[in-house]
Amino acid sequence: MSKGYWVVRVSVKNAENYPAYLAAARQAFEKYDARFLVRGGQYRDPEGKSRDRNVVVEFKDFQTALACYDSPEYRAAREIRMANAEADFLIIEGT
């Protein structure tokens, strides 16, 4: 079975309030067994535009990745993120 992934690139606009998003999202991540493969760290951007933070989250399958994003728990957290950061967000099926 193929896994599901979130690939997210984030530019935080309000660093003081951004931790509220992380705290709010934790409930969704735990509920859907999210596994962080990449969370920040050193990067190089040889092509295209980059953002400050890069995140890759793994889920057991694509449907679970979609369900987490659409869950009431993550919707509440997403509102906080959107008020404090700009993001490029992909949900991808892969191996």
trRosetta pair geometry for C-beta under 8 A, 3 or more apart (Angstrom, degrees):
i j d omega theta_ij theta_ji phi_ij phi_ji
1 60 7.7 15 110 159 130 79
1 61 5.6 -50 156 -95 118 113
2 61 6.5 87 84 -137 62 76
2 62 6.4 18 100 -28 107 103
2 93 5.0 52 128 178 138 95
2 94 6.2 160 -170 81 107 12
2 95 5.7 -76 -126 -75 79 66
3 58 5.6 -19 173 -160 137 96
3 59 6.5 147 -176 72 81 52
3 60 6.8 -106 -127 -178 73 17
3 61 6.4 -106 -132 -96 30 35
3 62 7.6 108 132 -50 28 62
3 93 7.6 157 84 -157 42 54
3 94 6.0 -31 68 76 86 66
3 95 6.5 113 19 -129 94 23
4 58 7.5 130 78 -163 51 49
4 59 4.1 -24 70 65 101 109
4 60 7.3 12 23 67 96 37
4 61 5.2 46 -19 132 104 27
4 62 3.9 148 -89 -96 106 33
4 63 7.0 -144 -51 26 147 34
4 64 5.6 177 35 61 139 80
4 65 3.0 -143 142 -14 129 125
4 66 7.1 -101 -155 -14 152 71
4 91 6.7 -1 -177 -177 103 90
4 92 7.2 154 -159 81 56 43
4 93 5.9 -34 -102 -101 67 60
4 94 7.8 115 -115 28 23 70
5 37 8.0 -34 -131 18 110 134
5 56 6.1 -16 -168 -167 115 87
5 57 6.6 148 -158 76 60 52
5 58 5.7 -23 -101 -102 80 57
5 59 7.1 -165 -75 19 31 81
5 65 6.4 -22 21 -109 14 151
5 90 7.9 13 105 106 89 92
5 91 7.2 166 85 -155 48 47
5 92 4.8 -21 64 63 98 92
5 93 7.8 165 19 -94 81 14
5 94 5.7 -14 3 32 124 116
6 34 7.9 -10 14 -139 123 118
6 55 7.0 -8 109 114 103 100
6 56 7.1 167 83 -152 61 38
6 57 4.2 9 46 48 106 105
6 59 7.7 71 -16 -18 87 108
6 65 6.1 -180 -48 -158 79 109
6 68 7.9 -89 -45 85 128 127
6 69 7.2 149 -94 -70 120 112
6 89 6.9 -27 -164 -161 97 85
6 90 7.1 147 -159 81 47 54
6 91 5.8 -23 -99 -100 66 70
6 92 7.9 154 -95 19 18 78
7 55 7.6 164 -154 88 34 59
7 56 5.6 -1 -106 -107 69 79
7 89 7.8 150 81 -157 53 38
7 90 4.5 -8 57 61 97 108
7 92 6.1 18 -3 3 112 124
8 53 8.0 -6 115 111 92 94
8 54 7.4 157 88 -156 57 42
8 55 4.4 -11 62 61 102 103
8 56 7.7 -177 24 -76 71 36
8 57 7.4 20 4 0 113 104
8 87 5.7 -14 -167 -169 96 121
8 88 7.1 161 -153 82 47 56
8 89 5.1 5 -110 -110 87 72
8 90 7.5 -160 -70 30 50 64
9 50 7.2 -130 -162 -163 133 52
9 51 4.0 129 160 30 96 128
9 53 7.2 157 -160 85 45 56
9 54 5.5 -11 -108 -105 74 72
9 55 7.8 -173 -76 24 31 72
9 87 6.5 154 80 -156 50 66
9 88 4.5 6 51 49 102 102
10 51 5.6 156 67 139 20 138
10 52 6.6 -57 99 62 67 85
10 53 4.2 -18 63 65 99 107
10 54 7.7 -171 22 -73 75 28
10 55 6.9 24 -3 0 114 112
10 81 7.8 -80 -128 -167 128 111
10 85 5.1 5 -170 168 103 138
10 86 7.3 152 -155 81 55 46
10 87 4.6 -17 -101 -101 74 95
11 51 4.4 -114 -51 -151 83 98
11 52 5.1 106 -118 5 58 100
11 53 7.6 179 -77 21 29 81
11 85 6.2 162 82 -163 46 82
11 86 4.8 -4 57 58 101 95
11 87 7.4 -167 23 -75 63 48
12 15 5.3 78 134 -82 131 69
12 18 5.0 -18 -142 -78 124 151
12 52 6.0 -78 16 67 83 144
12 53 6.7 54 -25 -6 100 124
12 84 6.6 -8 -154 143 77 88
12 85 4.6 -42 -108 -101 50 106
13 84 5.9 -163 58 180 87 42
13 85 5.7 -178 8 -97 81 37
13 86 6.6 76 -38 -13 111 84
14 17 4.6 7 123 35 118 106
14 18 6.3 162 91 -41 67 84
14 83 7.6 -35 33 126 138 74
14 84 4.2 -93 55 -142 105 86
14 85 7.5 -114 35 -53 72 63
15 18 5.5 -41 -139 10 34 122
17 20 5.4 -35 -177 16 68 120
17 21 7.7 72 135 -18 75 91
17 80 7.4 -143 153 -174 102 94
17 83 7.4 -62 121 105 143 103
17 84 4.7 -142 91 -103 108 139
18 21 5.6 -43 -166 24 53 114
18 22 7.0 48 144 -15 73 100
18 81 7.7 53 -138 -119 75 61
18 84 5.0 -173 -81 137 68 136
18 85 6.2 69 -110 -45 110 116
19 22 5.4 -51 -150 36 46 114
19 23 6.2 46 153 -19 72 103
20 23 5.8 -53 -147 38 32 111
20 24 6.2 30 155 -17 65 109
20 80 5.2 -127 110 -169 101 141
20 84 7.6 126 52 -15 103 158
21 24 5.8 -61 -146 40 29 108
21 25 6.0 24 159 -18 67 112
21 77 5.6 97 -159 -174 66 84
21 80 4.2 -174 -87 108 77 111
21 81 4.3 97 -137 -72 142 74
21 84 6.3 -143 -31 53 126 130
21 85 7.4 -60 -10 9 166 122
22 25 5.9 -57 -141 38 27 109
22 26 6.8 49 154 -45 59 93
23 26 5.9 -35 -160 -2 32 119
24 27 7.2 -48 178 17 42 104
24 73 7.9 177 163 177 74 71
24 76 5.8 -126 178 113 124 96
24 77 3.8 171 111 -100 105 85
24 80 5.5 117 29 17 151 148
25 28 5.6 -59 -165 41 58 110
25 29 5.9 57 142 -24 83 106
25 73 7.7 106 -139 142 38 90
25 74 6.2 44 -130 -121 79 73
25 77 3.8 124 -71 -173 72 161
25 81 7.6 45 -54 -47 126 121
26 29 5.6 -58 -146 39 33 113
26 30 6.2 30 159 -17 68 106
27 30 6.0 -57 -148 38 27 108
27 31 6.2 28 155 -21 63 110
27 73 4.6 -128 102 -158 108 130
27 77 7.9 -178 43 -45 93 126
28 31 5.6 -56 -143 37 31 113
28 32 6.2 -1 167 8 67 113
28 34 7.5 43 119 -18 74 133
28 68 5.4 113 167 -164 105 86
28 71 5.3 158 -127 73 109 135
28 73 3.8 171 -69 106 87 114
28 74 3.9 83 -113 -59 169 86
28 77 6.4 -114 6 11 130 139
29 32 6.7 -74 -142 52 22 89
29 34 3.9 -76 -150 40 78 130
29 57 7.6 -102 -123 -149 103 138
29 68 7.4 62 -91 -158 41 132
30 33 7.6 24 -172 -74 30 38
30 34 7.6 -54 -45 27 24 91
31 68 7.4 157 82 -115 96 87
31 71 7.0 159 88 -168 142 167
31 73 6.2 126 13 27 146 161
32 59 6.2 -27 151 -125 108 115
32 64 5.6 150 -166 177 104 96
32 65 7.9 127 162 -91 138 31
32 67 6.4 169 -112 92 128 99
32 68 3.8 -91 16 -85 173 112
32 71 7.1 -149 -44 -26 126 149
33 59 7.0 111 84 -138 81 68
33 60 6.4 36 83 -30 128 105
33 64 7.5 -26 54 174 96 143
34 57 5.0 -15 -168 -175 109 119
34 58 7.3 135 -163 67 56 46
34 59 6.2 -33 -105 -83 63 82
34 68 6.4 104 -66 -139 111 162
35 57 6.9 141 70 -165 42 64
35 58 4.5 -30 68 64 100 98
35 59 7.6 171 21 -75 82 34
36 39 4.7 10 175 -43 133 121
36 55 7.0 -58 -142 -160 100 93
36 56 7.5 115 -163 80 56 55
36 57 5.6 -35 -100 -106 58 75
36 58 7.8 -172 -81 17 10 79
37 56 4.5 -46 67 97 106 105
37 57 7.0 179 13 -100 83 20
37 58 5.4 73 -33 -22 114 109
38 41 6.6 -97 -161 29 84 130
38 54 6.0 -31 136 118 125 92
38 55 6.0 176 96 -145 81 29
38 56 4.0 55 31 24 104 98
39 55 5.4 30 -109 -119 60 87
40 53 5.6 -42 -93 -138 71 89
40 54 7.1 134 -99 50 19 63
40 55 7.5 14 -32 -77 52 78
41 54 7.5 -70 53 61 85 100
43 50 7.2 168 111 -151 127 137
43 54 5.7 83 -61 11 157 141
45 48 6.8 -103 -175 73 100 74
45 49 7.6 -10 179 169 141 16
45 50 3.7 -93 -86 -52 156 132
51 54 7.1 136 70 -68 92 72
51 86 7.5 -143 -126 91 128 89
51 87 7.4 83 -162 -121 171 50
51 88 6.8 -174 -23 14 141 102
57 65 7.8 145 100 -126 99 99
59 62 7.7 126 81 -88 116 16
59 64 4.2 -166 163 98 124 109
59 65 4.1 -176 33 -66 144 78
59 68 6.5 -151 -95 -4 142 136
60 64 5.1 58 49 16 86 159
61 64 5.1 98 56 7 70 102
61 65 7.3 -129 103 -5 39 89
61 93 7.9 6 -177 -127 63 94
62 65 5.6 -55 -152 34 35 114
62 66 6.5 33 152 -16 67 104
62 91 7.4 108 -156 153 78 99
62 92 7.8 -91 -115 127 98 26
62 93 3.9 -22 -80 -92 131 99
63 66 5.7 -53 -149 38 34 111
63 67 6.1 36 152 -22 66 107
64 67 5.4 -51 -141 37 33 114
64 68 6.4 37 157 -23 64 101
65 68 6.0 -51 -151 31 28 110
65 69 6.7 25 153 -15 60 107
65 91 5.1 157 135 -158 118 107
65 92 7.9 -61 130 48 166 39
65 93 8.0 -166 35 -80 140 61
66 69 5.8 -60 -153 38 33 110
66 70 6.1 11 158 -2 69 115
66 91 6.0 109 -80 157 68 155
67 70 6.0 -68 -141 50 28 100
67 71 6.1 52 154 -55 65 96
68 71 5.6 -35 -149 -3 30 121
68 74 5.7 87 160 -34 65 149
69 74 5.8 -107 -137 109 24 153
69 78 7.9 68 -163 -69 68 137
69 91 6.1 -83 -25 -74 153 140
70 74 7.3 44 39 64 13 120
70 75 7.2 17 -170 -57 33 103
71 74 4.8 82 60 15 91 97
71 75 6.7 -148 92 -11 44 87
72 75 5.5 -51 -140 33 32 116
72 76 6.6 34 160 -20 63 102
73 76 6.4 -59 -162 31 26 108
73 77 6.9 17 148 -9 61 110
74 77 5.3 -57 -147 43 43 111
74 78 5.8 53 151 -31 73 103
75 78 5.5 -49 -144 30 30 117
75 79 7.0 38 155 -24 60 96
76 79 6.1 -48 -162 23 32 112
76 80 7.4 28 146 -12 60 102
77 80 5.7 -56 -161 35 42 111
77 81 6.4 41 145 -20 72 105
78 81 5.4 -52 -146 37 37 113
78 82 6.1 35 157 -20 69 106
79 82 5.9 -55 -144 37 27 110
79 83 6.5 26 156 -18 61 108
80 83 5.9 -61 -153 36 30 110
80 84 6.4 -7 160 8 64 118
81 84 6.3 -87 -149 52 26 91
81 85 5.5 -48 -176 46 71 110
81 87 6.8 -3 153 -15 119 138
82 85 7.3 -74 -101 61 18 66
82 87 7.8 -89 -94 19 63 107
